[in-house]
Amino acid sequence: MIEASPSHKTIDTLVSVEGLPDEIFRAERMLKVVQLMVRQEGDEIPVLITGPAADQHGNLAVRYFMRHGIPFEINAENLPKRESRQYQIIGAGYISVDPRVQICAFHGGSLAYNVGINKEHIERVADQIQLPEGWEIMIDQ
């Protein structure tokens, strides 16, 4: 098990959406997405992590776990396991934005984790995504 270094952030300071830059809505762009359910005292908190499209889904998860002090184990592919006592990776893929049509689209999947976008999870965190006025979320499955 990899223990994240002690930090001022604890599991109770988790945010629902992390890493989505404000400027993403100014130009056509694509980012990777990891969808987690983080377990805290019997509750499950939906968390959406975004990062550069060139990055790996596992690397996004590792950085999130380290920032928030969440321990994790590595699987045979050298990625964080999909599930532990404190979290579950329930979806992964991409987020694409197109300012011409004002759409924020979630699509695709992760070959490493063999999962796609989890529609119910996106619906749960949608109100935390700071969309410009007039924009809509679209979920491809």
C-alpha positions in Angstrom: 0.0 0.0 0.0 1.3 3.5 -0.8 0.6 5.9 1.9 0.2 9.5 0.8 2.4 11.9 2.7 0.6 13.7 5.6 -1.1 16.8 4.3 -3.2 19.6 5.5 -5.9 18.3 3.2 -8.0 15.4 4.6 -10.7 13.3 3.1 -13.3 15.7 4.5 -12.0 18.6 2.3 -12.6 16.8 -1.0 -14.2 18.7 -3.8 -16.5 17.2 -6.4 -14.7 18.6 -9.4 -11.0 19.1 -9.5 -8.6 20.3 -12.2 -11.1 21.8 -14.7 -9.5 25.1 -15.7 -11.8 28.1 -16.3 -10.2 28.9 -19.6 -11.2 25.5 -21.0 -14.4 27.0 -22.3 -12.6 29.6 -24.5 -11.3 27.3 -27.2 -12.0 23.8 -28.5 -10.2 21.5 -26.2 -10.1 18.0 -24.8 -9.0 16.7 -21.3 -8.9 13.3 -19.6 -11.4 12.5 -16.9 -11.3 10.1 -14.0 -14.5 9.5 -12.0 -14.2 8.3 -8.4 -16.4 7.5 -5.5 -14.4 8.4 -2.3 -15.6 6.7 0.8 -15.8 8.7 4.0 -17.4 7.5 7.2 -20.0 5.4 5.4 -20.7 8.0 2.7 -19.6 8.0 -0.9 -18.5 11.3 -2.3 -18.5 11.6 -6.2 -15.3 13.2 -7.4 -14.5 14.2 -11.0 -10.8 14.7 -11.8 -9.6 16.2 -15.0 -6.1 16.7 -16.5 -4.2 16.9 -19.8 -5.4 14.6 -22.6 -1.8 13.4 -23.0 -1.6 12.2 -19.4 -2.6 8.8 -18.2 -5.8 8.2 -16.3 -3.7 6.4 -13.6 -1.4 9.4 -13.2 -4.4 11.7 -12.6 -5.6 9.3 -9.9 -2.2 9.1 -8.3 -1.8 12.9 -8.1 -5.3 13.2 -6.6 -4.7 10.5 -4.0 -1.4 12.0 -3.0 -2.9 15.6 -2.7 -5.7 14.3 -0.5 -3.8 11.8 1.6 -5.7 8.8 0.3 -3.7 5.5 0.5 -3.7 3.3 -2.6 -2.2 0.1 -4.0 -0.6 -0.4 -7.4 -1.7 -3.2 -9.7 0.3 -5.3 -12.1 0.2 -2.5 -14.8 1.7 -0.1 -12.3 -1.5 1.8 -11.9 -3.6 2.5 -8.8 -6.0 -0.4 -8.3 -9.6 0.4 -9.3 -10.9 -0.1 -5.8 -9.8 0.1 -2.3 -11.4 0.6 1.1 -11.3 4.4 0.6 -12.2 4.8 -3.1 -13.5 3.2 -6.3 -12.7 4.3 -9.9 -16.1 4.0 -11.5 -15.5 5.7 -14.8 -12.9 7.3 -17.0 -12.7 8.9 -20.5 -12.5 12.4 -21.9 -14.2 15.8 -21.7 -14.3 17.9 -24.9 -15.6 21.4 -25.2 -16.6 23.3 -28.3 -17.4 27.0 -27.8 -19.0 27.2 -31.3 -21.9 25.0 -30.2 -21.5 25.6 -26.4 -21.3 21.9 -25.6 -19.3 20.2 -22.8 -19.2 16.5 -23.9 -18.1 13.5 -21.8 -17.1 10.5 -23.9 -14.8 7.6 -24.5 -13.1 5.4 -21.9 -9.9 4.1 -20.4 -8.2 1.1 -21.8 -6.0 0.8 -18.7 -9.0 0.6 -16.4 -11.5 -1.0 -18.9 -14.2 1.5 -18.0 -16.1 4.3 -19.9 -17.8 7.4 -18.7 -20.3 6.8 -15.9 -23.4 8.8 -16.8 -25.0 8.7 -13.3 -21.7 10.0 -11.8 -21.6 13.0 -14.3 -25.2 13.8 -13.4 -24.4 13.8 -9.7 -21.4 16.3 -10.1 -22.9 18.4 -13.0 -24.0 21.2 -10.7 -20.3 21.6 -9.6 -19.1 22.2 -13.2 -19.0 25.9 -13.7 -20.3 26.1 -17.2 -20.6 29.5 -18.9 -24.2 30.6 -19.4 -25.9 28.9 -22.3 -23.6 25.8 -22.3 -24.9 22.3 -22.0 -23.4 19.0 -20.8 -23.7 16.0 -23.2 -22.8 12.4 -22.2 -21.9 9.9 -24.9 -22.1 6.3 -23.9 
